[in-house]
């Protein structure tokens, strides 16, 4: 009997990854390493291959990091990345004060969310969770 393996690509929006933790820990040591190992093999033999898209404000930094990350996609347009149905996960490593509005956009776009701590934001009148 032939064992047919199916490969699934999973678009991962990585916002704010030009910083040390985002680029080293989350991108290079995690997603790029998984890609270099051939993806994540599921018990049924299927493979999940992460397909990161780097998002940020500085195009030059994003392009350089994308080249280091084995040719990852990149953009400065968060709204376009969120609108793309291929991208199913939103990861946020931005500065704390920039995080809440972007995470709220990702939630509204129906993305699965993973973000660095803190998971709540200080606002006039109290603290509210993302």
SULNORRA-V308530 format. One record per pair of residues at least 6 apart in sequence whose C-alpha atoms are under 8 Angstrom apart, sorted by the first residue. I is the first residue (numbers start at 1). J is the second residue. D is the distance in whole Angstrom. If there is no record, write none. Layout:
BEGIN
I/J/D  I/J/D
END
This chain:
BEGIN
4/45/8  5/45/6  5/46/5  5/47/7  6/45/8  6/46/5  6/47/6  7/46/6  7/47/5  7/48/6  7/49/7  8/46/8  8/47/6  8/48/5  8/49/6  9/48/6  9/49/5  9/50/6  9/51/6  10/48/7  10/49/6  10/50/5  10/51/6  10/86/7  10/87/7  10/88/7  10/89/8  11/50/6  11/51/5  11/52/6  11/53/7  11/86/5  11/87/4  11/88/6  11/89/7  12/50/7  12/51/6  12/52/5  12/53/6  12/87/5  12/88/6  12/89/5  12/90/6  12/91/7  13/52/6  13/53/5  13/54/6  13/55/7  13/81/7  13/82/8  13/87/6  13/88/8  13/89/6  13/90/5  13/91/6  14/52/7  14/53/6  14/54/5  14/55/6  14/90/6  14/91/5  14/92/6  14/93/8  15/54/6  15/55/5  15/56/6  15/78/8  15/90/8  15/91/6  15/92/5  15/93/6  15/94/6  16/22/7  16/54/8  16/55/6  16/56/5  16/92/6  16/93/5  16/94/4  16/95/8  17/23/5  17/26/8  17/27/7  17/54/7  17/55/7  17/56/7  17/92/8  17/93/6  17/94/7  18/56/7  18/61/7  18/62/7  18/65/7  19/93/8  21/93/8  22/93/6  23/65/8  27/69/8  28/69/6  31/50/7  31/52/8  32/69/6  32/70/7  34/40/7  34/49/8  34/50/8  35/49/6  35/50/7  38/49/7  39/47/6  39/48/5  39/49/5  39/50/7  40/47/5  40/48/5  40/49/7  41/47/5  41/48/6  42/48/7  51/72/7  51/73/8  52/72/6  52/73/6  53/72/6  53/73/5  53/74/5  53/75/7  53/81/8  54/62/7  54/66/7  54/72/7  54/73/6  54/74/4  54/75/6  55/62/7  55/74/6  55/75/5  55/76/5  55/77/7  55/78/6  55/81/8  56/62/7  56/75/7  56/76/5  56/77/8  56/78/8  57/76/5  58/76/7  59/75/7  59/76/6  62/74/6  62/75/7  63/74/7  66/72/5  66/73/7  66/74/7  75/81/8  81/87/7  82/105/8  82/106/6  82/109/6  82/111/8  83/109/7  87/111/8  88/111/5  88/112/6  89/111/5  89/112/5  89/113/6  89/114/7  90/103/8  90/106/6  90/111/6  90/112/6  90/113/5  90/114/6  90/115/8  91/113/6  91/114/5  91/115/5  92/99/7  92/103/7  92/114/7  92/115/5  92/116/6  93/99/8  93/115/6  93/116/6  96/118/7  96/121/8  97/121/8  100/120/8  100/121/7  100/130/6  103/113/8  103/130/7  104/130/7  106/112/8  106/113/7  107/113/7  119/129/6  119/130/6  120/127/7  120/128/6  120/129/4  120/130/5  121/127/6  121/128/6  121/129/6  121/130/7  122/128/7
END
